Amino acid sequence: MLARLALLALLVGPSLANADQRELYTSLEVAPYVLNLKDPISERSTTTALAPGASLSVAYGITNTIHVGAALHFSMASNATFKSAQIVLSDGTPSTGTLYENVTVMGGSAFALYRFDTGTRLSPLVQADVGVASLSYSNILYVPSSASYGVGSPNITEFVLELRASARAEYRFGDHLVAGVGAGIVVSPGALRPWAIYFPINVGWIW
């Protein structure tokens, strides 16, 4: 009986643990991203690439459930590979081969977050972001099939609108420490990286 009461007390906690109004959150997030990419030369081929990423954010509780904030985001993929890419060479000759590139994403966003009040220390959250991002494509190299040479292309940088939506479960340890896991999607209309999905793990501090 005592063990059950102790577990209940841990989950529910004092009412202060869920009083988020006027509290300031800072958070560090790490996440694997799966990037959807168009080839930067012809835009005819697509591929996916794994990219480790991280975000820093700050949020303020307008109410116990609604928070607003801002975040910085970074992710990078090395040697993204487009197999059977169809390219037109500089002399006008069509060619099929393999295309390689590195992708670096840096951006910032403003967001609104809704925290569902469950009456316990464990709360589900949904978040929507609007921001801008710099997408850099570097070390672009095309290798024609059955060839031992590669053809390099200039680096490309895009500045794009970035829309994010995510959901996660977050647990509050006492009055200051929070941690959570979730999943999200990023969309950049018209970009060479049209979308990405990610699976964030975050640790935060409440001031």
C-alpha positions as CSV (number, residue, x, y, z in Angstrom):
1,M,0.0,0.0,0.0
2,L,2.8,2.5,0.9
3,A,4.6,1.7,-2.4
4,R,1.4,2.5,-4.4
5,L,0.9,5.8,-2.5
6,A,4.5,6.7,-3.2
7,L,4.1,6.0,-6.9
8,L,0.9,8.0,-7.0
9,A,2.6,11.0,-5.3
10,L,5.5,10.8,-7.8
11,L,3.1,10.9,-10.8
12,V,0.7,13.5,-9.5
13,G,3.1,15.7,-7.5
14,P,2.2,19.0,-6.0
15,S,0.0,21.4,-7.9
16,L,3.1,23.7,-8.4
17,A,4.6,21.1,-10.7
18,N,1.9,21.9,-13.3
19,A,1.6,25.7,-12.8
20,D,3.3,26.8,-16.0
21,Q,1.9,30.3,-16.3
22,R,4.6,33.0,-16.3
23,E,7.4,30.4,-16.2
24,L,10.4,30.6,-18.6
25,Y,11.6,27.4,-20.2
26,T,15.0,26.9,-21.9
27,S,15.5,23.7,-23.8
28,L,18.2,21.7,-25.6
29,E,16.9,19.2,-28.2
30,V,18.8,16.6,-30.2
31,A,17.2,14.7,-33.0
32,P,17.9,12.4,-36.0
33,Y,16.4,14.0,-39.1
34,V,15.4,12.1,-42.3
35,L,15.7,14.6,-45.1
36,N,13.9,14.4,-48.4
37,L,16.1,15.8,-51.1
38,K,15.9,16.8,-54.8
39,D,19.1,16.6,-56.8
40,P,20.6,20.1,-57.1
41,I,21.4,19.9,-60.8
42,S,18.3,18.7,-62.7
43,E,15.9,18.3,-59.7
44,R,14.6,15.1,-61.4
45,S,16.0,12.6,-58.9
46,T,15.1,12.4,-55.2
47,T,16.6,10.6,-52.2
48,T,16.5,10.5,-48.4
49,A,19.4,11.2,-46.1
50,L,20.0,10.8,-42.4
51,A,21.1,14.0,-40.6
52,P,21.9,14.5,-36.9
53,G,20.4,17.8,-35.6
54,A,20.1,20.0,-32.6
55,S,17.9,22.9,-31.5
56,L,18.0,25.5,-28.7
57,S,14.7,27.1,-27.6
58,V,13.2,29.5,-25.0
59,A,9.5,29.6,-24.2
60,Y,7.2,31.6,-21.9
61,G,4.0,30.4,-20.3
62,I,1.2,32.7,-21.2
63,T,-1.2,30.4,-19.4
64,N,-0.7,27.0,-17.8
65,T,-1.3,25.4,-21.2
66,I,-0.3,27.9,-23.9
67,H,3.4,28.9,-24.4
68,V,5.1,31.0,-27.0
69,G,8.8,31.1,-27.8
70,A,11.6,31.1,-30.3
71,A,14.2,28.4,-31.4
72,L,17.4,28.0,-33.4
73,H,17.8,24.8,-35.5
74,F,20.8,23.0,-37.0
75,S,21.2,19.8,-38.9
76,M,23.8,18.3,-41.4
77,A,23.9,15.4,-43.7
78,S,27.1,14.1,-45.3
79,N,27.4,12.3,-48.6
80,A,23.7,12.3,-49.5
81,T,23.6,10.0,-52.5
82,F,21.3,10.1,-55.6
83,K,21.6,6.8,-57.5
84,S,20.6,6.7,-61.2
85,A,20.5,10.5,-61.3
86,Q,19.8,11.8,-64.8
87,I,21.9,14.8,-65.7
88,V,22.5,16.9,-68.8
89,L,26.2,17.6,-69.1
90,S,27.7,20.9,-70.0
91,D,28.0,19.8,-73.7
92,G,24.3,18.9,-73.8
93,T,24.8,15.2,-73.5
94,P,22.3,13.3,-71.3
95,S,24.0,11.1,-68.7
96,T,23.0,8.7,-65.9
97,G,25.1,8.2,-62.8
98,T,25.5,8.9,-59.1
99,L,25.3,12.3,-57.5
100,Y,26.7,13.2,-54.1
101,E,26.3,16.2,-51.9
102,N,26.5,17.5,-48.3
103,V,23.6,19.4,-46.8
104,T,23.7,21.9,-44.0
105,V,20.5,23.5,-42.5
106,M,20.5,26.5,-40.2
107,G,17.4,28.3,-39.2
108,G,15.3,30.0,-36.7
109,S,11.6,30.0,-35.8
110,A,8.9,31.4,-33.6
111,F,6.5,28.9,-32.1
112,A,3.3,28.4,-30.1
113,L,3.0,25.3,-27.9
114,Y,0.0,23.7,-26.2
115,R,0.5,21.6,-23.2
116,F,-2.4,19.3,-22.3
117,D,-3.1,19.5,-18.5
118,T,-3.3,15.9,-17.4
119,G,-3.1,16.7,-13.7
120,T,0.2,14.7,-13.5
121,R,3.8,15.4,-14.2
122,L,3.5,13.7,-17.6
123,S,2.0,15.9,-20.3
124,P,1.5,15.6,-24.0
125,L,2.4,18.7,-26.1
126,V,1.8,19.9,-29.6
127,Q,3.9,22.7,-31.2
128,A,3.7,24.7,-34.4
129,D,6.7,26.8,-35.7
130,V,7.0,29.4,-38.5
131,G,10.5,30.4,-39.5
132,V,13.2,30.8,-42.1
133,A,16.2,28.6,-42.9
134,S,19.4,28.6,-44.9
135,L,19.9,25.4,-46.8
136,S,23.4,24.9,-48.1
137,Y,24.4,22.1,-50.6
138,S,28.1,21.6,-50.9
139,N,30.7,19.2,-52.3
140,I,28.3,18.4,-55.2
141,L,29.9,15.7,-57.3
142,Y,28.4,13.8,-60.2
143,V,30.0,10.5,-61.3
144,P,28.7,9.1,-64.6
145,S,28.0,5.4,-64.8
146,S,31.0,3.2,-65.7
147,A,33.3,6.2,-65.3
148,S,36.3,6.7,-63.1
149,Y,36.0,10.5,-62.9
150,G,33.6,12.9,-61.3
151,V,32.2,16.3,-62.4
152,G,31.9,18.9,-59.7
153,S,29.3,21.6,-59.4
154,P,29.2,25.0,-57.6
155,N,27.8,25.1,-54.1
156,I,24.2,26.2,-53.7
157,T,22.5,28.1,-50.9
158,E,18.8,28.6,-50.5
159,F,16.9,30.9,-48.0
160,V,13.5,29.5,-47.5
161,L,10.3,29.6,-45.4
162,E,10.2,26.7,-42.9
163,L,7.1,25.3,-41.3
164,R,7.3,22.8,-38.4
165,A,4.7,20.8,-36.5
166,S,5.6,18.4,-33.7
167,A,4.1,16.4,-30.8
168,R,5.9,15.0,-27.8
169,A,5.4,13.6,-24.3
170,E,7.2,15.5,-21.6
171,Y,7.8,14.6,-17.9
172,R,8.5,17.2,-15.2
173,F,11.0,16.3,-12.5
174,G,10.2,18.5,-9.6
175,D,10.0,22.3,-10.1
176,H,12.8,22.9,-12.7
177,L,13.8,19.9,-14.8
178,V,11.8,18.5,-17.8
179,A,12.6,15.9,-20.4
180,G,10.6,14.6,-23.4
181,V,10.5,12.6,-26.6
182,G,8.4,13.0,-29.7
183,A,8.2,13.3,-33.5
184,G,7.8,16.1,-36.0
185,I,7.8,17.2,-39.6
186,V,9.5,20.2,-41.4
187,V,8.2,21.6,-44.7
188,S,9.9,24.1,-47.0
189,P,7.8,24.7,-50.1
190,G,9.8,24.9,-53.3
191,A,13.1,24.0,-51.7
192,L,15.6,21.4,-52.8
193,R,14.8,19.9,-49.3
194,P,11.0,19.9,-49.5
195,W,10.4,18.1,-46.2
196,A,12.0,16.3,-43.4
197,I,10.8,14.2,-40.4
198,Y,12.6,14.2,-37.1
199,F,12.4,12.5,-33.7
200,P,13.4,14.9,-30.9
201,I,14.7,14.2,-27.5
202,N,14.8,17.3,-25.3
203,V,16.0,18.3,-21.8
204,G,14.8,21.6,-20.4
205,W,15.1,23.9,-17.4
206,I,12.4,26.0,-15.9
207,W,13.5,29.3,-14.3
